[in-house]
Amino acid sequence: MENVLQPTAPPTRQDAPPGDLAIWFFILAELLAFAVFFAAYAFARAHDVALFNEMQLQVDRNAGALNTVFLITASWCVARAVNAVEQRGDSVRGARWLAGGMACASGFLVVKIFEYAAKFGAGISLSTNTFWMFYLSLTFFHFMHVILGMVILAVLWHQTRRGAYGPDNTNGLVSGAAYWHMVDLVWIVLFPLVYVMR
């Protein structure tokens, strides 16, 4: 009876986010930069709604939607890779999932390059008007983050293939995955903001 009445220790919880703390500071700094960009876009749009609505009719929503599918699928693959290594210790499967994530990210870049080529071919540039200045700046800033994310995924893929990560050693893998998920999250905000919202 005494044992039942004695207070039990509260369940332990992880106070720090998974991965390196440094990556989270970096992610927060990146999110802040995008937030400033998004706020500037919203401010400019509020001052010339007619222009933004008219120009948005010229963006390729199908390409934007396809790229959304590519990035969400890439994030799913990366999450599966982390799960394979962390829960099962399966580096081979983890590396395959990372390769799948890189393939989807490559699809995103190809679609975006075709989008840029179409716009530049039509004579659109940063100086065309306020909408196209924001569209090209925002999407290219994100484009560069996708490239950096792919470099990180390539390093993770190489390290995972070598068996550098396991159930007790996933810090680097989780840190890289967190960065990739940030890239995906930013696009999920950027796509409706620039391509859809009217």
C-alpha positions in Angstrom: 0.0 0.0 0.0 2.8 2.4 0.8 4.3 1.9 -2.7 1.1 2.8 -4.3 0.7 6.0 -2.4 4.3 7.2 -2.9 4.6 9.9 -5.6 6.2 8.7 -8.8 8.7 10.7 -10.7 7.3 12.6 -13.6 8.0 11.0 -17.0 11.2 12.3 -18.5 10.9 14.5 -21.6 13.4 15.8 -24.1 14.0 19.5 -23.4 16.1 20.2 -26.5 14.8 19.7 -30.1 16.3 16.8 -31.9 19.5 17.3 -33.8 22.2 20.0 -33.2 21.1 23.2 -31.5 23.1 25.2 -34.0 20.9 23.9 -36.9 17.8 25.2 -35.1 19.4 28.7 -34.7 20.2 28.6 -38.4 16.7 27.4 -39.3 15.1 30.2 -37.2 17.4 32.8 -38.9 16.3 31.5 -42.3 12.6 31.5 -41.3 13.0 35.1 -40.1 14.5 36.1 -43.5 11.6 34.5 -45.3 9.1 36.1 -42.9 10.5 39.6 -43.7 10.2 38.8 -47.5 6.6 37.5 -47.0 5.7 40.6 -45.0 7.1 42.9 -47.7 5.2 41.0 -50.4 1.9 41.3 -48.4 2.5 45.0 -47.8 3.2 45.7 -51.5 0.3 43.6 -52.6 -2.1 45.5 -50.2 -1.0 48.8 -52.0 -1.7 47.5 -55.5 -4.1 44.6 -55.4 -5.3 45.0 -59.0 -1.8 44.7 -60.4 -1.0 41.6 -58.3 -4.3 40.0 -59.2 -3.7 40.6 -62.9 -0.1 39.4 -62.9 -1.0 36.3 -60.9 -3.0 35.1 -63.8 0.2 34.8 -65.7 2.0 32.4 -63.2 1.8 28.7 -63.9 -0.3 27.3 -61.0 0.0 23.8 -62.4 3.8 24.0 -62.2 3.6 25.4 -58.7 1.2 22.6 -57.6 3.5 20.0 -59.1 6.4 21.5 -57.3 4.4 21.3 -54.1 3.9 17.6 -54.6 7.6 17.2 -55.3 8.7 18.9 -52.1 6.1 17.2 -49.9 7.1 13.8 -51.3 10.8 14.7 -50.8 10.1 15.5 -47.1 8.1 12.2 -46.7 11.1 10.3 -48.1 13.5 12.1 -45.8 11.3 11.3 -42.8 11.2 7.6 -43.9 15.0 7.7 -44.1 15.3 9.0 -40.5 12.8 6.4 -39.3 14.6 3.5 -41.1 17.9 4.4 -39.5 16.7 5.6 -36.1 14.1 2.9 -35.4 15.5 -0.1 -37.4 19.2 0.6 -37.8 18.7 0.0 -41.6 21.2 2.2 -43.3 20.6 0.6 -46.7 16.9 1.5 -46.7 17.7 4.9 -45.2 20.1 5.7 -48.0 17.4 4.6 -50.6 14.8 6.9 -49.1 17.3 9.8 -49.1 18.0 9.1 -52.8 14.2 9.3 -53.4 14.2 12.7 -51.6 17.0 13.9 -53.8 15.2 12.7 -56.9 12.0 14.6 -55.9 14.1 17.8 -55.2 15.7 17.5 -58.6 12.2 17.4 -60.1 11.4 20.6 -58.3 14.5 22.3 -59.8 13.7 21.1 -63.3 10.1 22.4 -63.2 11.3 25.8 -61.7 14.0 26.2 -64.4 11.3 25.7 -67.1 9.2 28.3 -65.3 12.0 30.8 -65.2 12.9 30.1 -68.9 9.2 30.8 -69.9 9.1 34.1 -67.9 12.5 35.3 -69.2 11.5 34.3 -72.7 8.4 36.5 -72.4 10.6 39.4 -71.5 9.7 39.4 -67.8 12.5 40.5 -65.4 12.9 42.0 -61.9 12.3 45.4 -63.3 9.0 44.6 -65.1 6.8 45.5 -62.1 6.5 45.1 -58.4 4.8 41.7 -58.6 7.4 40.1 -60.9 10.2 41.6 -58.7 8.8 39.8 -55.7 7.9 36.6 -57.6 11.4 36.2 -59.1 13.2 37.3 -55.9 11.1 35.1 -53.5 11.1 32.0 -55.7 14.8 32.3 -56.6 15.7 32.8 -52.9 13.8 29.6 -52.2 15.3 27.9 -55.2 18.8 28.5 -53.8 17.7 26.9 -50.5 16.5 23.8 -52.3 19.9 23.5 -53.9 21.6 23.8 -50.5 19.1 21.3 -49.1 20.0 18.9 -51.9 23.7 19.3 -51.0 22.9 18.4 -47.4 20.8 15.4 -48.5 23.7 14.2 -50.7 26.1 14.3 -47.8 23.5 12.5 -45.6 23.0 9.9 -48.3 26.8 9.3 -48.6 27.2 9.1 -44.8 24.2 6.8 -44.4 25.5 4.4 -47.1 28.7 4.2 -45.2 26.8 3.3 -42.1 27.8 6.4 -40.2 24.4 6.7 -38.6 22.6 4.2 -36.4 19.9 4.1 -33.7 22.2 5.6 -31.2 23.8 8.1 -33.6 21.3 10.0 -35.7 22.2 13.6 -34.6 23.7 14.6 -38.0 20.9 12.8 -40.0 18.2 14.5 -37.9 19.8 17.9 -38.2 20.0 17.7 -42.0 16.4 16.4 -42.2 15.2 19.3 -40.1 16.8 21.8 -42.5 15.1 20.0 -45.5 11.7 20.1 -43.7 12.2 23.9 -43.3 12.7 24.3 -47.0 9.5 22.3 -47.6 7.6 24.4 -45.0 8.6 27.7 -46.6 7.3 26.5 -50.0 4.0 25.5 -48.5 3.6 29.1 -47.4 5.1 30.6 -50.6 3.0 28.6 -53.1 -0.4 29.9 -52.0 0.9 33.4 -51.2 2.4 34.0 -54.6 0.5 31.6 -56.9 -3.0 31.3 -55.5 -4.0 34.0 -53.1 -6.2 36.7 -54.7 
